Amino acid sequence: MKEQVILVDQQDNPIGLMEKIEAHEKALLHRAFSVFVFNDKNELMLQQRAAEKYHSPLLWTNTCCSHQRDGESNIGAGKRRLQEEMGFSCELEEVFSFIYKAPFDNGLTEHEYDHVMIGRFNDEPIINPEEVASYKWMPLEEVKNDIENHPEKYTAWFKIIFKESYDKISKYI
């Protein structure tokens, strides 16, 4: 079965389901989440997307992000995807949510009601090579500077989410 996303209104109320690719082709607002995992040194775990991804391959982004499934809680979805992509689980806390829109060169558009979560983890992930090419830990300030100096190395949505999240997330680490 093809993956579906939850279409939502501006208040995050569900209004239907749609195949993920179709929602991105039509730029329809749908529910999503972004996970930021920190270690005890307050470094953020970044992932480099796998080369085979259908958009933004080999670009760096937050620890993981995806879409909730019908009937799945935000935290449950974050934990599921963290395990699927990065091979570990940790407690997550939702810190805020916001709406963003990011068009891509391939005609797809991310138009998401994004639930941003943070977690803590200090071991090495066991990355899924179908999803992730590599990972690294970076202090938030270094991430901010690298995005400013090398924006082409990062996913479009991560640049938006990071800018929106920086002050809010800084309070939690």
Number of C-alpha atoms within 10 A of each C-alpha: 4 7 11 18 23 24 22 18 14 12 9 18 12 14 10 13 16 16 14 17 15 13 21 21 14 13 18 18 24 29 23 25 22 25 24 24 24 23 17 10 11 16 21 26 24 20 23 23 26 20 16 14 13 8 15 21 17 19 21 26 25 23 24 25 23 17 24 23 17 12 9 12 11 23 18 14 19 33 19 17 21 22 18 17 21 21 14 17 17 15 13 19 17 16 13 13 19 15 17 15 15 16 15 14 8 10 10 17 19 21 21 26 24 23 22 24 22 22 21 20 16 13 8 11 17 14 19 15 14 13 19 24 18 17 20 13 17 17 14 19 13 12 16 16 11 14 19 11 10 9 15 13 15 20 23 19 22 19 20 13 20 19 13 14 18 13 10 13 17 11 7 12 16
